[in-house]
Amino acid sequence: MSLRGRLFYKSRKFYDDDFDWNTYTADSYERRLVGVVERDSQAVAKSGELSFDEATGHIVASGRPIHPNQQAILEAIGRLQPGSVHEVGCGAGDHLANGKALFPTIAFSGADRGQTQLDLAAGRHPELAADLSLQDLTMPFSNHWPRADFVYSQTVLMHIHTAVSHFVALANMVNSANQFVLLMENQQCHNFVADISNLWKGGHFNWQTMHMYRFDGSTGARTILLSKEEQDLPVLTSDEQLREGLKPSKRRLKRADEDSARGSFGVPLG
């Protein structure tokens, strides 16, 4: 993407998504993958370079460290040991590939709304090709979508700002999960804790019980974990709690408040 195009993205109206998803791979994703992620960390670990320490709950890398976001996701999977894992917005598939190698008894699948993203993932990881599918989380829920015990996103919902699309995406993630949902997102791009609470109270989730926790990876990345069962983790009750210690971004927080204000939630009759 040209410099003018990048500047235009920063100055657009708050009701637009951050990217044009039809051209996202060529415009931004591949450039950031190569220029930032692969430069600063090990995107795809070689065989045997990653292990899960059950005593500490940490991922141990014998080579270059993996990205803190990926570290947190894999540590959550290692601690919770779900039978199946599904990534929404899987992009290049690197998290799935590392997870599948690290936890061979867990079934991994991934989906993305862009075919170019899926082509990129299948090219980088041919072993994943049969487990990848198209999925637009901002569409009404589909019974054809994959279900899994553990459903997660990594910097996906933070980019969705059109109308009430991020509310739809959040509800679809929960309604696709048998036990857990993990959000590895920028905590200032949406009021995630408040939005999740409102969706839950409004009856938009098909879960009978829900507990919300903060789960931090061992290298500092912080996530939101939703669980049907109680966990021995810090309970999340506010976005201020989640954002504690972060440098405030006025632009992002303003946009988050505007996004939250568009929500209209279900009210019980009677």
Secondary structure, 3 states (H helix, E strand, C coil): CCHHHHHHHHCCCCCCCCCCCCCHHHHHHHHHHHHHHHHHCCCCCCCCCEEEECCCCEEEECCCCCCHHHHHHHHHHHHHCCCEEEEECCCCCHHHHHHHHHCCCCEEEEEECCHHHHHHHHHHCHHHHHHEEECCCCCCCCCCCCCEEEEEEECCHHHCCCCCHHHHHHHHHHHCEEEEEEEECCCCCCCHHHHHHHHHHCCCCCCCCCEEEEEECCCCCEEEEEECCCCCCCECCCHHHHCCCCCCCHHHHHHHHHHHHCCCCCCCCC
